[in-house]
Amino acid sequence: MTTPVVRPTVSRATWVLLHRWAGLTLALFLSIAGLTGMALAWEDTLESWTAPALLLAPEPTPGAPMLDPLDLRARALARHPGMTANFLPLTVEPGHALRLRMTWAPAPGTRQAHQAAPDWDELFIDPYTGRELGHRRWGDITQGSVNLLPFLYRLHYSLLLGTPGQLAMGIAALIWTLDCFIGFYLTLPVRPASARPGSASWWHRWKPSWKVRRRARGHKLTFDLHRAGGLWVWPVLLVLAWSSVSFNLPQVYAPVMALAGQKDERALLASLHRHAPAATPVMDFGTAARVGMRLALRGPTPPLADGTSWLWHVPTAGAYVYGFTTSGDIPDEGSGSRLAFDDRTGAALHFGTPDTTPAANRFTDWIVALHMARVFGWPWRVFMTVIGAAVTMLSVTGILLWARKRSARLRSANLHSPPQQRS
């Protein structure tokens, strides 16, 4: 006679305890992320209000032609020796400024090499006239309201703590992802000890989890809001949590998604190092833009004539990356396709278009676009604003539920303790 194998199971009480402590750990992180995310869903609109002198460049006349961004970049570098701009938007939205992210990289032996770096790293240029509209150090709130949205972005992404803050937010996002499944499980009805004839169906017993009782007050209302609020937006919460891991904890996200067939483009770009990197490539930006367009036209999915495009030089990889828009890209995302080529020879190194990337990469593109409210226009931005409020509400109600249970346990312990211990 064989002894049956007893498989250990985790009790529901253990899952409740894990959910409770995960929620307490995450409460501050998620409250900050939810509140700042409400504003960041409208980042472009709000920046037009907080920094209009920098971001807006009204058209002189309807349909007025813009100057070539390549020429505007060359002029900016000539005016600011020692600065460089490795990323260049090749298309600019009408009525908006050309934005250049600048870095201080003076050539050795030049006069600038002995000077201090400027106190700004972002330059704004009128694309119709070439006039500089101003500059700022991205995210430095001491410069005033012009940096309000970048400041909120830094708070949202890294708690203003740089790399350590980014790591902390990444770990929080990973815990949040796991806790999404624990929280969902805890909403499911408890299996009855014995099924009786005429007993309620499984769905009928789960149905109350989706509702907020009309006359609920106090603790009952808090509980209903926490449980039902989490259920109704659960898929979006999971998208936000897992996409946050992709932003802040790629060392975990990439290996997990590789199991689903995703190609890690960050690692791929790092592996493209083909020769000693140089700050100034043999191929200038103008030539690189033409090479990128030519390669894109020959690629598996040609660019749209009215799509957006950009060019990025990666000195450490000895490569240019050219971004462009195809018919297969995510709507509203813009320039979702990209290709890399050698910055000396122009030889194609990598294509990343809808026809060449695995489904897992497309999944990542979508959850990132959803997280950053780059799809479906203003209705999705409104929805993400509501989600930001919901994330904060779930954190607050979770703390209130924990506080009430803790208070009840303390009262119970005090009532059952000997009189001399109560005095």
NORKA-V291224 format. One record per residue. N is the residue number from 1. RES is the residue in one small letter. SS is DSSP state (A for helix, B for strand, O for the rest). PSI is psi in whole degrees, -180 to 180 (none if undefined). Layout:
n=<N N>
res=<RES RES>
ss=<SS SS>
psi=<PSI PSI>
This chain:
n=<1 2 3 4 5 6 7 8 9 10 11 12 13 14 15 16 17 18 19 20 21 22 23 24 25 26 27 28 29 30 31 32 33 34 35 36 37 38 39 40 41 42 43 44 45 46 47 48 49 50 51 52 53 54 55 56 57 58 59 60 61 62 63 64 65 66 67 68 69 70 71 72 73 74 75 76 77 78 79 80 81 82 83 84 85 86 87 88 89 90 91 92 93 94 95 96 97 98 99 100 101 102 103 104 105 106 107 108 109 110 111 112 113 114 115 116 117 118 119 120 121 122 123 124 125 126 127 128 129 130 131 132 133 134 135 136 137 138 139 140 141 142 143 144 145 146 147 148 149 150 151 152 153 154 155 156 157 158 159 160 161 162 163 164 165 166 167 168 169 170 171 172 173 174 175 176 177 178 179 180 181 182 183 184 185 186 187 188 189 190 191 192 193 194 195 196 197 198 199 200 201 202 203 204 205 206 207 208 209 210 211 212 213 214 215 216 217 218 219 220 221 222 223 224 225 226 227 228 229 230 231 232 233 234 235 236 237 238 239 240 241 242 243 244 245 246 247 248 249 250 251 252 253 254 255 256 257 258 259 260 261 262 263 264 265 266 267 268 269 270 271 272 273 274 275 276 277 278 279 280 281 282 283 284 285 286 287 288 289 290 291 292 293 294 295 296 297 298 299 300 301 302 303 304 305 306 307 308 309 310 311 312 313 314 315 316 317 318 319 320 321 322 323 324 325 326 327 328 329 330 331 332 333 334 335 336 337 338 339 340 341 342 343 344 345 346 347 348 349 350 351 352 353 354 355 356 357 358 359 360 361 362 363 364 365 366 367 368 369 370 371 372 373 374 375 376 377 378 379 380 381 382 383 384 385 386 387 388 389 390 391 392 393 394 395 396 397 398 399 400 401 402 403 404 405 406 407 408 409 410 411 412 413 414 415 416 417 418 419 420 421 422 423>
res=<m t t p v v r p t v s r a t w v l l h r w a g l t l a l f l s i a g l t g m a l a w e d t l e s w t a p a l l l a p e p t p g a p m l d p l d l r a r a l a r h p g m t a n f l p l t v e p g h a l r l r m t w a p a p g t r q a h q a a p d w d e l f i d p y t g r e l g h r r w g d i t q g s v n l l p f l y r l h y s l l l g t p g q l a m g i a a l i w t l d c f i g f y l t l p v r p a s a r p g s a s w w h r w k p s w k v r r r a r g h k l t f d l h r a g g l w v w p v l l v l a w s s v s f n l p q v y a p v m a l a g q k d e r a l l a s l h r h a p a a t p v m d f g t a a r v g m r l a l r g p t p p l a d g t s w l w h v p t a g a y v y g f t t s g d i p d e g s g s r l a f d d r t g a a l h f g t p d t t p a a n r f t d w i v a l h m a r v f g w p w r v f m t v i g a a v t m l s v t g i l l w a r k r s a r l r s a n l h s p p q q r s>
ss=<O O O O O O O O O O O A A A A A A A A A A A A A A A A A A A A A A A A A A A A A O O A A A A A A A A O A A A A B O O O O O O O O O O O O A A A A A A A A A A A O O O B B O O B B B O O O O O O B O B B B B O B B O O O O O O A A A A O O O O O O O B B B B O O O O O O B B B B B O O O O A A A O A A A A A A A A A A A A A A O O O A A A A A A A A A A A A A A A A A A A A A A A A A A O O O O O O O O O O O O O O A A A A A A A A A O O O O O O O A A A A A A A A A A A A A A A O A A A A A A A A A A A A A A A O A A A A A A A A A O O O O O O A A A A A A O O O O O O O O O O O O O O A A A A A A A A A A A A A A O O O O O O O O O O B B B B B B A A A O B B B B B B O O O O O O O O O O O O B B B B B B O O O O O B B B B B O O O O O O A A A A A A A A A A A A A O O O O O A A A A A A A A A A A A A A A A A A A A A A A A A A A A A A A A A A A A A A A O O O A A A A O>
psi=<124 145 126 143 124 116 122 140 152 126 158 -35 -35 -42 -37 -44 -42 -43 -40 -47 -31 -43 -41 -38 -37 -13 -50 -46 -47 -33 -44 -46 -40 -46 -45 -33 -31 -39 -40 -20 -23 31 -51 -44 -46 -36 -31 -23 -38 -22 53 -33 -23 -43 -25 137 88 144 131 -41 154 128 17 141 149 155 158 124 -32 -41 -40 -39 -45 -41 -41 -42 -33 -35 -23 73 140 -17 153 160 104 -14 132 118 127 -9 142 136 131 136 1 158 156 124 125 124 116 146 149 110 65 145 142 140 -9 165 -36 -25 -20 7 158 151 146 161 25 158 10 127 139 130 136 116 -11 -32 -19 2 139 128 -20 -178 168 160 113 124 -3 100 -18 -15 2 -164 -19 -19 16 -50 -43 -37 -45 -35 -44 -40 -43 -39 -37 13 25 16 10 -141 -44 -40 -38 -42 -42 -43 -33 -43 -41 -41 -38 -44 -41 -43 -48 -39 -24 -42 -37 -46 -41 -44 -39 -15 -16 147 145 135 127 151 -36 134 122 151 133 4 159 146 166 -45 -39 -34 -23 -23 -41 -24 -21 -2 151 115 135 -42 12 140 162 -127 -41 -41 -43 -44 -45 -43 -40 -47 -53 -38 -40 -36 -45 -31 17 -47 -38 -38 -41 -40 -46 -42 -49 -36 -32 -35 -40 -34 -49 -18 60 -24 -17 -44 -47 -49 -37 -47 -23 -29 -24 4 7 141 127 103 -25 -46 -37 -43 -40 -31 -6 2 107 -15 172 126 148 139 -36 108 158 -39 121 173 -38 -47 -41 -38 -40 -40 -43 -43 -42 -43 -39 -40 -28 -7 178 -28 103 154 154 144 -33 18 171 162 161 166 133 124 131 91 -39 -21 -8 40 157 148 127 122 142 169 134 172 -19 -2 163 131 140 -14 -48 129 45 -22 154 158 152 144 156 133 3 -46 -20 8 135 135 -31 140 134 80 166 -30 -14 -12 145 162 -33 -35 -39 -37 -46 -43 -40 -45 -31 -45 -39 -44 -41 9 47 10 157 17 -154 -30 -39 -35 -39 -45 -42 -29 -43 -40 -40 -42 -37 -40 -43 -42 -42 -37 -45 -46 -34 -42 -41 -40 -43 -44 -40 -44 -39 -42 -40 -40 -41 -41 -42 -42 -37 -37 -34 2 154 150 -38 -26 -22 -23 none>
